[in-house]
Amino acid sequence: MKYSFLIPAVVLAITLNLHAQPAGFAVTQRGADYKVLQNTVSENGTNRVHQITELATGLHYLNNGQWQNHGMRL
């Protein structure tokens, strides 16, 4: 199946605490309703980028032109 990689990603997103950041991942992009986390690992001499996109309504707010985290814990 062409999109079989989506199932593990959805399961991972559901099991993560909504505002917890997985170890080794850094936030690379933010928007009002999303954030992108990336981690680069070296496997057999090749760098692989792992990426998680978290979606949630109202995840961030705009403060002086920068998206900020509300800091909520659900």
mmCIF file of the N, C-alpha and C atoms, coordinates in Angstrom:
data_MODEL
# 
_entry.id   MODEL 
# 
loop_
_atom_site.group_PDB 
_atom_site.id 
_atom_site.type_symbol 
_atom_site.label_atom_id 
_atom_site.label_alt_id 
_atom_site.label_comp_id 
_atom_site.label_asym_id 
_atom_site.label_entity_id 
_atom_site.label_seq_id 
_atom_site.pdbx_PDB_ins_code 
_atom_site.Cartn_x 
_atom_site.Cartn_y 
_atom_site.Cartn_z 
_atom_site.occupancy 
_atom_site.B_iso_or_equiv 
_atom_site.pdbx_formal_charge 
_atom_site.auth_seq_id 
_atom_site.auth_comp_id 
_atom_site.auth_asym_id 
_atom_site.auth_atom_id 
_atom_site.pdbx_PDB_model_num 
ATOM 1   N N  . MET A 1 1  ? 0.834  -1.176 0.000  1.00 0.00 ? 1  MET A N  1 
ATOM 2   C CA . MET A 1 1  ? 0.000  0.000  0.000  1.00 0.00 ? 1  MET A CA 1 
ATOM 3   C C  . MET A 1 1  ? 0.882  1.244  0.000  1.00 0.00 ? 1  MET A C  1 
ATOM 4   N N  . LYS A 1 2  ? 0.559  2.195  -0.826 1.00 0.00 ? 2  LYS A N  1 
ATOM 5   C CA . LYS A 1 2  ? 1.382  3.385  -1.019 1.00 0.00 ? 2  LYS A CA 1 
ATOM 6   C C  . LYS A 1 2  ? 1.521  4.228  0.246  1.00 0.00 ? 2  LYS A C  1 
ATOM 7   N N  . TYR A 1 3  ? 0.480  4.331  1.067  1.00 0.00 ? 3  TYR A N  1 
ATOM 8   C CA . TYR A 1 3  ? 0.498  5.187  2.241  1.00 0.00 ? 3  TYR A CA 1 
ATOM 9   C C  . TYR A 1 3  ? 0.585  4.396  3.552  1.00 0.00 ? 3  TYR A C  1 
ATOM 10  N N  . SER A 1 4  ? 1.198  3.228  3.525  1.00 0.00 ? 4  SER A N  1 
ATOM 11  C CA . SER A 1 4  ? 1.270  2.400  4.720  1.00 0.00 ? 4  SER A CA 1 
ATOM 12  C C  . SER A 1 4  ? 2.093  3.046  5.833  1.00 0.00 ? 4  SER A C  1 
ATOM 13  N N  . PHE A 1 5  ? 2.964  4.005  5.495  1.00 0.00 ? 5  PHE A N  1 
ATOM 14  C CA . PHE A 1 5  ? 3.748  4.691  6.517  1.00 0.00 ? 5  PHE A CA 1 
ATOM 15  C C  . PHE A 1 5  ? 2.885  5.610  7.378  1.00 0.00 ? 5  PHE A C  1 
ATOM 16  N N  . LEU A 1 6  ? 1.695  5.963  6.933  1.00 0.00 ? 6  LEU A N  1 
ATOM 17  C CA . LEU A 1 6  ? 0.829  6.865  7.691  1.00 0.00 ? 6  LEU A CA 1 
ATOM 18  C C  . LEU A 1 6  ? 0.284  6.223  8.960  1.00 0.00 ? 6  LEU A C  1 
ATOM 19  N N  . ILE A 1 7  ? 0.034  4.927  8.926  1.00 0.00 ? 7  ILE A N  1 
ATOM 20  C CA . ILE A 1 7  ? -0.544 4.253  10.088 1.00 0.00 ? 7  ILE A CA 1 
ATOM 21  C C  . ILE A 1 7  ? 0.384  4.343  11.296 1.00 0.00 ? 7  ILE A C  1 
ATOM 22  N N  . PRO A 1 8  ? 1.682  4.018  11.191 1.00 0.00 ? 8  PRO A N  1 
ATOM 23  C CA . PRO A 1 8  ? 2.551  4.183  12.367 1.00 0.00 ? 8  PRO A CA 1 
ATOM 24  C C  . PRO A 1 8  ? 2.653  5.642  12.817 1.00 0.00 ? 8  PRO A C  1 
ATOM 25  N N  . ALA A 1 9  ? 2.629  6.581  11.883 1.00 0.00 ? 9  ALA A N  1 
ATOM 26  C CA . ALA A 1 9  ? 2.711  7.998  12.245 1.00 0.00 ? 9  ALA A CA 1 
ATOM 27  C C  . ALA A 1 9  ? 1.484  8.432  13.025 1.00 0.00 ? 9  ALA A C  1 
ATOM 28  N N  . VAL A 1 10 ? 0.315  7.968  12.634 1.00 0.00 ? 10 VAL A N  1 
ATOM 29  C CA . VAL A 1 10 ? -0.915 8.319  13.339 1.00 0.00 ? 10 VAL A CA 1 
ATOM 30  C C  . VAL A 1 10 ? -0.909 7.691  14.728 1.00 0.00 ? 10 VAL A C  1 
ATOM 31  N N  . VAL A 1 11 ? -0.488 6.451  14.827 1.00 0.00 ? 11 VAL A N  1 
ATOM 32  C CA . VAL A 1 11 ? -0.413 5.782  16.132 1.00 0.00 ? 11 VAL A CA 1 
ATOM 33  C C  . VAL A 1 11 ? 0.566  6.522  17.032 1.00 0.00 ? 11 VAL A C  1 
ATOM 34  N N  . LEU A 1 12 ? 1.709  6.936  16.506 1.00 0.00 ? 12 LEU A N  1 
ATOM 35  C CA . LEU A 1 12 ? 2.687  7.680  17.288 1.00 0.00 ? 12 LEU A CA 1 
ATOM 36  C C  . LEU A 1 12 ? 2.097  8.995  17.764 1.00 0.00 ? 12 LEU A C  1 
ATOM 37  N N  . ALA A 1 13 ? 1.422  9.714  16.900 1.00 0.00 ? 13 ALA A N  1 
ATOM 38  C CA . ALA A 1 13 ? 0.827  11.002 17.264 1.00 0.00 ? 13 ALA A CA 1 
ATOM 39  C C  . ALA A 1 13 ? -0.223 10.844 18.352 1.00 0.00 ? 13 ALA A C  1 
ATOM 40  N N  . ILE A 1 14 ? -0.988 9.766  18.308 1.00 0.00 ? 14 ILE A N  1 
ATOM 41  C CA . ILE A 1 14 ? -2.026 9.538  19.308 1.00 0.00 ? 14 ILE A CA 1 
ATOM 42  C C  . ILE A 1 14 ? -1.407 9.183  20.660 1.00 0.00 ? 14 ILE A C  1 
ATOM 43  N N  . THR A 1 15 ? -0.335 8.421  20.663 1.00 0.00 ? 15 THR A N  1 
ATOM 44  C CA . THR A 1 15 ? 0.252  7.976  21.916 1.00 0.00 ? 15 THR A CA 1 
ATOM 45  C C  . THR A 1 15 ? 1.114  9.033  22.583 1.00 0.00 ? 15 THR A C  1 
ATOM 46  N N  . LEU A 1 16 ? 1.584  10.033 21.840 1.00 0.00 ? 16 LEU A N  1 
ATOM 47  C CA . LEU A 1 16 ? 2.402  11.094 22.428 1.00 0.00 ? 16 LEU A CA 1 
ATOM 48  C C  . LEU A 1 16 ? 1.518  12.045 23.224 1.00 0.00 ? 16 LEU A C  1 
ATOM 49  N N  . ASN A 1 17 ? 2.048  12.542 24.328 1.00 0.00 ? 17 ASN A N  1 
ATOM 50  C CA . ASN A 1 17 ? 1.383  13.628 25.030 1.00 0.00 ? 17 ASN A CA 1 
ATOM 51  C C  . ASN A 1 17 ? 1.344  14.796 24.060 1.00 0.00 ? 17 ASN A C  1 
ATOM 52  N N  . LEU A 1 18 ? 0.230  15.512 23.945 1.00 0.00 ? 18 LEU A N  1 
ATOM 53  C CA . LEU A 1 18 ? 0.061  16.530 22.918 1.00 0.00 ? 18 LEU A CA 1 
ATOM 54  C C  . LEU A 1 18 ? 1.157  17.580 22.893 1.00 0.00 ? 18 LEU A C  1 
ATOM 55  N N  . HIS A 1 19 ? 1.709  17.936 24.036 1.00 0.00 ? 19 HIS A N  1 
ATOM 56  C CA . HIS A 1 19 ? 2.709  18.993 24.050 1.00 0.00 ? 19 HIS A CA 1 
ATOM 57  C C  . HIS A 1 19 ? 4.084  18.488 24.460 1.00 0.00 ? 19 HIS A C  1 
ATOM 58  N N  . ALA A 1 20 ? 4.263  17.196 24.556 1.00 0.00 ? 20 ALA A N  1 
ATOM 59  C CA . ALA A 1 20 ? 5.575  16.646 24.866 1.00 0.00 ? 20 ALA A CA 1 
ATOM 60  C C  . ALA A 1 20 ? 6.399  16.586 23.593 1.00 0.00 ? 20 ALA A C  1 
ATOM 61  N N  . GLN A 1 21 ? 7.675  16.808 23.716 1.00 0.00 ? 21 GLN A N  1 
ATOM 62  C CA . GLN A 1 21 ? 8.562  16.755 22.560 1.00 0.00 ? 21 GLN A CA 1 
ATOM 63  C C  . GLN A 1 21 ? 9.426  15.510 22.687 1.00 0.00 ? 21 GLN A C  1 
ATOM 64  N N  . PRO A 1 22 ? 9.379  14.619 21.689 1.00 0.00 ? 22 PRO A N  1 
ATOM 65  C CA . PRO A 1 22 ? 10.185 13.403 21.750 1.00 0.00 ? 22 PRO A CA 1 
ATOM 66  C C  . PRO A 1 22 ? 11.679 13.728 21.872 1.00 0.00 ? 22 PRO A C  1 
ATOM 67  N N  . ALA A 1 23 ? 12.404 12.906 22.601 1.00 0.00 ? 23 ALA A N  1 
ATOM 68  C CA . ALA A 1 23 ? 13.837 13.122 22.805 1.00 0.00 ? 23 ALA A CA 1 
ATOM 69  C C  . ALA A 1 23 ? 14.571 13.177 21.472 1.00 0.00 ? 23 ALA A C  1 
ATOM 70  N N  . GLY A 1 24 ? 15.448 14.150 21.333 1.00 0.00 ? 24 GLY A N  1 
ATOM 71  C CA . GLY A 1 24 ? 16.252 14.283 20.135 1.00 0.00 ? 24 GLY A CA 1 
ATOM 72  C C  . GLY A 1 24 ? 15.585 15.050 19.010 1.00 0.00 ? 24 GLY A C  1 
ATOM 73  N N  . PHE A 1 25 ? 14.331 15.388 19.140 1.00 0.00 ? 25 PHE A N  1 
ATOM 74  C CA . PHE A 1 25 ? 13.619 16.126 18.102 1.00 0.00 ? 25 PHE A CA 1 
ATOM 75  C C  . PHE A 1 25 ? 13.649 17.614 18.422 1.00 0.00 ? 25 PHE A C  1 
ATOM 76  N N  . ALA A 1 26 ? 13.725 18.429 17.376 1.00 0.00 ? 26 ALA A N  1 
ATOM 77  C CA . ALA A 1 26 ? 13.700 19.881 17.520 1.00 0.00 ? 26 ALA A CA 1 
ATOM 78  C C  . ALA A 1 26 ? 12.560 20.442 16.677 1.00 0.00 ? 26 ALA A C  1 
ATOM 79  N N  . VAL A 1 27 ? 11.933 21.501 17.170 1.00 0.00 ? 27 VAL A N  1 
ATOM 80  C CA . VAL A 1 27 ? 10.875 22.161 16.421 1.00 0.00 ? 27 VAL A CA 1 
ATOM 81  C C  . VAL A 1 27 ? 11.523 22.963 15.294 1.00 0.00 ? 27 VAL A C  1 
ATOM 82  N N  . THR A 1 28 ? 11.112 22.680 14.049 1.00 0.00 ? 28 THR A N  1 
ATOM 83  C CA . THR A 1 28 ? 11.682 23.382 12.899 1.00 0.00 ? 28 THR A CA 1 
ATOM 84  C C  . THR A 1 28 ? 10.713 24.371 12.267 1.00 0.00 ? 28 THR A C  1 
ATOM 85  N N  . GLN A 1 29 ? 9.421  24.205 12.513 1.00 0.00 ? 29 GLN A N  1 
ATOM 86  C CA . GLN A 1 29 ? 8.410  25.116 11.988 1.00 0.00 ? 29 GLN A CA 1 
ATOM 87  C C  . GLN A 1 29 ? 7.254  25.190 12.970 1.00 0.00 ? 29 GLN A C  1 
ATOM 88  N N  . ARG A 1 30 ? 6.610  26.367 13.026 1.00 0.00 ? 30 ARG A N  1 
ATOM 89  C CA . ARG A 1 30 ? 5.405  26.545 13.842 1.00 0.00 ? 30 ARG A CA 1 
ATOM 90  C C  . ARG A 1 30 ? 4.391  27.343 13.040 1.00 0.00 ? 30 ARG A C  1 
ATOM 91  N N  . GLY A 1 31 ? 3.137  27.079 13.298 1.00 0.00 ? 31 GLY A N  1 
ATOM 92  C CA . GLY A 1 31 ? 2.036  27.843 12.733 1.00 0.00 ? 31 GLY A CA 1 
ATOM 93  C C  . GLY A 1 31 ? 0.922  27.875 13.756 1.00 0.00 ? 31 GLY A C  1 
ATOM 94  N N  . ALA A 1 32 ? -0.166 28.531 13.435 1.00 0.00 ? 32 ALA A N  1 
ATOM 95  C CA . ALA A 1 32 ? -1.279 28.641 14.382 1.00 0.00 ? 32 ALA A CA 1 
ATOM 96  C C  . ALA A 1 32 ? -1.767 27.267 14.834 1.00 0.00 ? 32 ALA A C  1 
ATOM 97  N N  . ASP A 1 33 ? -1.834 26.306 13.908 1.00 0.00 ? 33 ASP A N  1 
ATOM 98  C CA . ASP A 1 33 ? -2.448 25.008 14.196 1.00 0.00 ? 33 ASP A CA 1 
ATOM 99  C C  . ASP A 1 33 ? -1.517 23.821 13.968 1.00 0.00 ? 33 ASP A C  1 
ATOM 100 N N  . TYR A 1 34 ? -0.216 24.051 13.879 1.00 0.00 ? 34 TYR A N  1 
ATOM 101 C CA . TYR A 1 34 ? 0.706  22.935 13.649 1.00 0.00 ? 34 TYR A CA 1 
ATOM 102 C C  . TYR A 1 34 ? 2.106  23.263 14.158 1.00 0.00 ? 34 TYR A C  1 
ATOM 103 N N  . LYS A 1 35 ? 2.898  22.210 14.350 1.00 0.00 ? 35 LYS A N  1 
ATOM 104 C CA . LYS A 1 35 ? 4.341  22.348 14.529 1.00 0.00 ? 35 LYS A CA 1 
ATOM 105 C C  . LYS A 1 35 ? 5.006  21.138 13.897 1.00 0.00 ? 35 LYS A C  1 
ATOM 106 N N  . VAL A 1 36 ? 6.202  21.347 13.388 1.00 0.00 ? 36 VAL A N  1 
ATOM 107 C CA . VAL A 1 36 ? 6.967  20.290 12.731 1.00 0.00 ? 36 VAL A CA 1 
ATOM 108 C C  . VAL A 1 36 ? 8.201  20.014 13.585 1.00 0.00 ? 36 VAL A C  1 
ATOM 109 N N  . LEU A 1 37 ? 8.401  18.742 13.940 1.00 0.00 ? 37 LEU A N  1 
ATOM 110 C CA . LEU A 1 37 ? 9.552  18.301 14.709 1.00 0.00 ? 37 LEU A CA 1 
ATOM 111 C C  . LEU A 1 37 ? 10.436 17.444 13.807 1.00 0.00 ? 37 LEU A C  1 
ATOM 112 N N  . GLN A 1 38 ? 11.744 17.654 13.880 1.00 0.00 ? 38 GLN A N  1 
ATOM 113 C CA . GLN A 1 38 ? 12.663 16.862 13.060 1.00 0.00 ? 38 GLN A CA 1 
ATOM 114 C C  . GLN A 1 38 ? 13.821 16.347 13.892 1.00 0.00 ? 38 GLN A C  1 
ATOM 115 N N  . ASN A 1 39 ? 14.333 15.206 13.455 1.00 0.00 ? 39 ASN A N  1 
ATOM 116 C CA . ASN A 1 39 ? 15.495 14.575 14.065 1.00 0.00 ? 39 ASN A CA 1 
ATOM 117 C C  . ASN A 1 39 ? 16.298 13.953 12.930 1.00 0.00 ? 39 ASN A C  1 
ATOM 118 N N  . THR A 1 40 ? 17.600 14.163 12.921 1.00 0.00 ? 40 THR A N  1 
ATOM 119 C CA . THR A 1 40 ? 18.466 13.562 11.903 1.00 0.00 ? 40 THR A CA 1 
ATOM 120 C C  . THR A 1 40 ? 19.355 12.528 12.574 1.00 0.00 ? 40 THR A C  1 
ATOM 121 N N  . VAL A 1 41 ? 19.357 11.323 12.030 1.00 0.00 ? 41 VAL A N  1 
ATOM 122 C CA . VAL A 1 41 ? 20.182 10.241 12.568 1.00 0.00 ? 41 VAL A CA 1 
ATOM 123 C C  . VAL A 1 41 ? 21.039 9.667  11.438 1.00 0.00 ? 41 VAL A C  1 
ATOM 124 N N  . SER A 1 42 ? 22.210 9.173  11.810 1.00 0.00 ? 42 SER A N  1 
ATOM 125 C CA . SER A 1 42 ? 23.098 8.550  10.834 1.00 0.00 ? 42 SER A CA 1 
ATOM 126 C C  . SER A 1 42 ? 22.906 7.044  10.899 1.00 0.00 ? 42 SER A C  1 
ATOM 127 N N  . GLU A 1 43 ? 22.547 6.465  9.766  1.00 0.00 ? 43 GLU A N  1 
ATOM 128 C CA . GLU A 1 43 ? 22.357 5.018  9.672  1.00 0.00 ? 43 GLU A CA 1 
ATOM 129 C C  . GLU A 1 43 ? 23.174 4.495  8.509  1.00 0.00 ? 43 GLU A C  1 
ATOM 130 N N  . ASN A 1 44 ? 24.169 3.674  8.805  1.00 0.00 ? 44 ASN A N  1 
ATOM 131 C CA . ASN A 1 44 ? 25.033 3.073  7.784  1.00 0.00 ? 44 ASN A CA 1 
ATOM 132 C C  . ASN A 1 44 ? 25.659 4.127  6.879  1.00 0.00 ? 44 ASN A C  1 
ATOM 133 N N  . GLY A 1 45 ? 26.121 5.233  7.476  1.00 0.00 ? 45 GLY A N  1 
ATOM 134 C CA . GLY A 1 45 ? 26.783 6.279  6.720  1.00 0.00 ? 45 GLY A CA 1 
ATOM 135 C C  . GLY A 1 45 ? 25.845 7.210  5.966  1.00 0.00 ? 45 GLY A C  1 
ATOM 136 N N  . THR A 1 46 ? 24.550 7.030  6.142  1.00 0.00 ? 46 THR A N  1 
ATOM 137 C CA . THR A 1 46 ? 23.564 7.875  5.472  1.00 0.00 ? 46 THR A CA 1 
ATOM 138 C C  . THR A 1 46 ? 22.761 8.623  6.530  1.00 0.00 ? 46 THR A C  1 
ATOM 139 N N  . ASN A 1 47 ? 22.613 9.923  6.335  1.00 0.00 ? 47 ASN A N  1 
ATOM 140 C CA . ASN A 1 47 ? 21.784 10.703 7.252  1.00 0.00 ? 47 ASN A CA 1 
ATOM 141 C C  . ASN A 1 47 ? 20.319 10.559 6.858  1.00 0.00 ? 47 ASN A C  1 
ATOM 142 N N  . ARG A 1 48 ? 19.488 10.234 7.854  1.00 0.00 ? 48 ARG A N  1 
ATOM 143 C CA . ARG A 1 48 ? 18.045 10.115 7.626  1.00 0.00 ? 48 ARG A CA 1 
ATOM 144 C C  . ARG A 1 48 ? 17.337 11.135 8.496  1.00 0.00 ? 48 ARG A C  1 
ATOM 145 N N  . VAL A 1 49 ? 16.405 11.855 7.905  1.00 0.00 ? 49 VAL A N  1 
ATOM 146 C CA . VAL A 1 49 ? 15.629 12.849 8.626  1.00 0.00 ? 49 VAL A CA 1 
ATOM 147 C C  . VAL A 1 49 ? 14.278 12.245 8.981  1.00 0.00 ? 49 VAL A C  1 
ATOM 148 N N  . HIS A 1 50 ? 13.971 12.243 10.277 1.00 0.00 ? 50 HIS A N  1 
ATOM 149 C CA . HIS A 1 50 ? 12.678 11.791 10.758 1.00 0.00 ? 50 HIS A CA 1 
ATOM 150 C C  . HIS A 1 50 ? 11.866 13.029 11.090 1.00 0.00 ? 50 HIS A C  1 
ATOM 151 N N  . GLN A 1 51 ? 10.618 13.053 10.668 1.00 0.00 ? 51 GLN A N  1 
ATOM 152 C CA . GLN A 1 51 ? 9.794  14.241 10.847 1.00 0.00 ? 51 GLN A CA 1 
ATOM 153 C C  . GLN A 1 51 ? 8.424  13.874 11.383 1.00 0.00 ? 51 GLN A C  1 
ATOM 154 N N  . ILE A 1 52 ? 7.953  14.649 12.351 1.00 0.00 ? 52 ILE A N  1 
ATOM 155 C CA . ILE A 1 52 ? 6.618  14.494 12.914 1.00 0.00 ? 52 ILE A CA 1 
ATOM 156 C C  . ILE A 1 52 ? 5.915  15.838 12.774 1.00 0.00 ? 52 ILE A C  1 
ATOM 157 N N  . THR A 1 53 ? 4.694  15.840 12.278 1.00 0.00 ? 53 THR A N  1 
ATOM 158 C CA . THR A 1 53 ? 3.887  17.057 12.217 1.00 0.00 ? 53 THR A CA 1 
ATOM 159 C C  . THR A 1 53 ? 2.734  16.902 13.188 1.00 0.00 ? 53 THR A C  1 
ATOM 160 N N  . GLU A 1 54 ? 2.666  17.794 14.167 1.00 0.00 ? 54 GLU A N  1 
ATOM 161 C CA . GLU A 1 54 ? 1.589  17.782 15.151 1.00 0.00 ? 54 GLU A CA 1 
ATOM 162 C C  . GLU A 1 54 ? 0.539  18.795 14.715 1.00 0.00 ? 54 GLU A C  1 
ATOM 163 N N  . LEU A 1 55 ? -0.708 18.353 14.656 1.00 0.00 ? 55 LEU A N  1 
ATOM 164 C CA . LEU A 1 55 ? -1.824 19.213 14.283 1.00 0.00 ? 55 LEU A CA 1 
ATOM 165 C C  . LEU A 1 55 ? -2.764 19.365 15.465 1.00 0.00 ? 55 LEU A C  1 
ATOM 166 N N  . ALA A 1 56 ? -3.159 20.594 15.760 1.00 0.00 ? 56 ALA A N  1 
ATOM 167 C CA . ALA A 1 56 ? -4.128 20.862 16.820 1.00 0.00 ? 56 ALA A CA 1 
ATOM 168 C C  . ALA A 1 56 ? -4.661 22.269 16.624 1.00 0.00 ? 56 ALA A C  1 
ATOM 169 N N  . THR A 1 57 ? -5.943 22.445 16.752 1.00 0.00 ? 57 THR A N  1 
ATOM 170 C CA . THR A 1 57 ? -6.538 23.762 16.610 1.00 0.00 ? 57 THR A CA 1 
ATOM 171 C C  . THR A 1 57 ? -6.054 24.670 17.737 1.00 0.00 ? 57 THR A C  1 
ATOM 172 N N  . GLY A 1 58 ? -5.547 25.848 17.367 1.00 0.00 ? 58 GLY A N  1 
ATOM 173 C CA . GLY A 1 58 ? -5.090 26.823 18.356 1.00 0.00 ? 58 GLY A CA 1 
ATOM 174 C C  . GLY A 1 58 ? -3.843 26.415 19.103 1.00 0.00 ? 58 GLY A C  1 
ATOM 175 N N  . LEU A 1 59 ? -2.966 25.660 18.485 1.00 0.00 ? 59 LEU A N  1 
ATOM 176 C CA . LEU A 1 59 ? -1.752 25.163 19.135 1.00 0.00 ? 59 LEU A CA 1 
ATOM 177 C C  . LEU A 1 59 ? -0.824 26.296 19.555 1.00 0.00 ? 59 LEU A C  1 
ATOM 178 N N  . HIS A 1 60 ? -0.729 27.360 18.739 1.00 0.00 ? 60 HIS A N  1 
ATOM 179 C CA . HIS A 1 60 ? 0.157  28.486 19.022 1.00 0.00 ? 60 HIS A CA 1 
ATOM 180 C C  . HIS A 1 60 ? -0.584 29.800 18.879 1.00 0.00 ? 60 HIS A C  1 
ATOM 181 N N  . TYR A 1 61 ? 0.005  30.866 19.405 1.00 0.00 ? 61 TYR A N  1 
ATOM 182 C CA . TYR A 1 61 ? -0.535 32.210 19.231 1.00 0.00 ? 61 TYR A CA 1 
ATOM 183 C C  . TYR A 1 61 ? 0.573  33.112 18.695 1.00 0.00 ? 61 TYR A C  1 
ATOM 184 N N  . LEU A 1 62 ? 0.198  34.162 17.994 1.00 0.00 ? 62 LEU A N  1 
ATOM 185 C CA . LEU A 1 62 ? 1.145  35.078 17.372 1.00 0.00 ? 62 LEU A CA 1 
ATOM 186 C C  . LEU A 1 62 ? 1.508  36.173 18.366 1.00 0.00 ? 62 LEU A C  1 
ATOM 187 N N  . ASN A 1 63 ? 2.816  36.335 18.634 1.00 0.00 ? 63 ASN A N  1 
ATOM 188 C CA . ASN A 1 63 ? 3.319  37.338 19.562 1.00 0.00 ? 63 ASN A CA 1 
ATOM 189 C C  . ASN A 1 63 ? 4.499  38.045 18.907 1.00 0.00 ? 63 ASN A C  1 
ATOM 190 N N  . ASN A 1 64 ? 4.317  39.314 18.545 1.00 0.00 ? 64 ASN A N  1 
ATOM 191 C CA . ASN A 1 64 ? 5.364  40.096 17.872 1.00 0.00 ? 64 ASN A CA 1 
ATOM 192 C C  . ASN A 1 64 ? 5.901  39.392 16.627 1.00 0.00 ? 64 ASN A C  1 
ATOM 193 N N  . GLY A 1 65 ? 5.015  38.815 15.848 1.00 0.00 ? 65 GLY A N  1 
ATOM 194 C CA . GLY A 1 65 ? 5.397  38.165 14.598 1.00 0.00 ? 65 GLY A CA 1 
ATOM 195 C C  . GLY A 1 65 ? 5.974  36.764 14.740 1.00 0.00 ? 65 GLY A C  1 
ATOM 196 N N  . GLN A 1 66 ? 6.007  36.223 15.963 1.00 0.00 ? 66 GLN A N  1 
ATOM 197 C CA . GLN A 1 66 ? 6.537  34.877 16.208 1.00 0.00 ? 66 GLN A CA 1 
ATOM 198 C C  . GLN A 1 66 ? 5.432  34.006 16.794 1.00 0.00 ? 66 GLN A C  1 
ATOM 199 N N  . TRP A 1 67 ? 5.338  32.756 16.331 1.00 0.00 ? 67 TRP A N  1 
ATOM 200 C CA . TRP A 1 67 ? 4.368  31.821 16.886 1.00 0.00 ? 67 TRP A CA 1 
ATOM 201 C C  . TRP A 1 67 ? 4.903  31.297 18.208 1.00 0.00 ? 67 TRP A C  1 
ATOM 202 N N  . GLN A 1 68 ? 4.099  31.396 19.250 1.00 0.00 ? 68 GLN A N  1 
ATOM 203 C CA . GLN A 1 68 ? 4.475  30.964 20.591 1.00 0.00 ? 68 GLN A CA 1 
ATOM 204 C C  . GLN A 1 68 ? 3.569  29.837 21.053 1.00 0.00 ? 68 GLN A C  1 
ATOM 205 N N  . ASN A 1 69 ? 4.108  28.929 21.863 1.00 0.00 ? 69 ASN A N  1 
ATOM 206 C CA . ASN A 1 69 ? 3.364  27.826 22.435 1.00 0.00 ? 69 ASN A CA 1 
ATOM 207 C C  . ASN A 1 69 ? 2.535  28.346 23.613 1.00 0.00 ? 69 ASN A C  1 
ATOM 208 N N  . HIS A 1 70 ? 1.292  27.904 23.722 1.00 0.00 ? 70 HIS A N  1 
ATOM 209 C CA . HIS A 1 70 ? 0.462  28.303 24.852 1.00 0.00 ? 70 HIS A CA 1 
ATOM 210 C C  . HIS A 1 70 ? 0.958  27.731 26.165 1.00 0.00 ? 70 HIS A C  1 
ATOM 211 N N  . GLY A 1 71 ? 1.689  26.618 26.112 1.00 0.00 ? 71 GLY A N  1 
ATOM 212 C CA . GLY A 1 71 ? 2.192  25.990 27.324 1.00 0.00 ? 71 GLY A CA 1 
ATOM 213 C C  . GLY A 1 71 ? 1.145  25.225 28.091 1.00 0.00 ? 71 GLY A C  1 
ATOM 214 N N  . MET A 1 72 ? 0.031  24.871 27.439 1.00 0.00 ? 72 MET A N  1 
ATOM 215 C CA . MET A 1 72 ? -1.050 24.134 28.095 1.00 0.00 ? 72 MET A CA 1 
ATOM 216 C C  . MET A 1 72 ? -0.669 22.666 28.256 1.00 0.00 ? 72 MET A C  1 
ATOM 217 N N  . ARG A 1 73 ? -1.159 22.067 29.311 1.00 0.00 ? 73 ARG A N  1 
ATOM 218 C CA . ARG A 1 73 ? -1.049 20.620 29.499 1.00 0.00 ? 73 ARG A CA 1 
ATOM 219 C C  . ARG A 1 73 ? -2.449 20.072 29.559 1.00 0.00 ? 73 ARG A C  1 
ATOM 220 N N  . LEU A 1 74 ? -2.755 19.122 28.672 1.00 0.00 ? 74 LEU A N  1 
ATOM 221 C CA . LEU A 1 74 ? -4.087 18.517 28.648 1.00 0.00 ? 74 LEU A CA 1 
ATOM 222 C C  . LEU A 1 74 ? -4.079 17.192 29.355 1.00 0.00 ? 74 LEU A C  1 
# 
